[in-house]
């Protein structure tokens, strides 16, 4: 059996809400080209993440990492706060 572990997904997004104790909702924006018309579109998705220290605030730019299921919705955890909200 191998000793190495697969790389976990890392995403960068903006905190849109504080959903309970130690939980945040992060909105991820992805720019994709339309398959037929070629125009750039912005696709957004919301991910629930675990914030152990309750450090993030609404509007902060954060980096989150994939982890084991922590609750019904939370599959991500906060790695670092990239930029504080102004």
N, C-alpha and C positions, 0 to 999 in steps of 0.2 A: 504494500500500500504506500502511496506517495505521502511525503511529509509536507508538501506545499499545498496551500489553499488557493482556490480560485479568487481572482480579484473581485471585490465587491463594487457595485455600481455607486458612483458618486454624482450628485446633481447639485447645481447651484440655482437658488431661487430667492423669492422675497416672501417674508412672513406676512400672511394676510390676516391671521387671527390667532389668539391664544385660546385653545379649546380645552379648558380644564387645567388641572394641576399637572405640571411637567409635560404638557402636550402643546404642540404648535401645528398650524396648517401652513404649508409652504406651497406657493404657486410657482410652477416651472413653465417658462415660456420657451417654445421651440419654434424656430423659423424653418419652414419647409416650402419647397417649390410645388405649385399646383401641378398635378400630373399632366393635365391637358393644356391649360392656358399658360403655364410657366410663371404666373405671378407669385411672388413670395407671400406666404400666409403665416400668421402667428397662431400656433396651436398651444393651448395652455392646459395644464393638468394640475390638480391639487393633491398633495401628498401629506399624510399625517405623520409627524415625526416626534420622537421622544427628546425632551429637553431636560436633562437631569438637574441642572442648577437653576432652571427658570431664568436664564440669562437673556434670551431673545425677546425683542419687543416688536410690535407691529411696524412694518416698514423696513426692518433690518434685512440686509442681503446676507444669506447664510449658505453654508455648504452642508449637505446631508449625505449620509452613507446608508446603504442597504444593510439590514440586520435581520436577525430571527424575529418571528412574530412576537410582539410585546403585548398586544391586545387585539381586539377585534379589527381595528383599523390601522394600527401603527405597525409598519414594517420598516421604518427608517429611523435614524437617530442623528441628532445634531453633532457635527464634527467641529465646526468653528463658525464664528460670526465674521463674515468678510468685511462688511461695512455697516456701521450704525445708521439708523434713520436720521435724517436731518430735521 
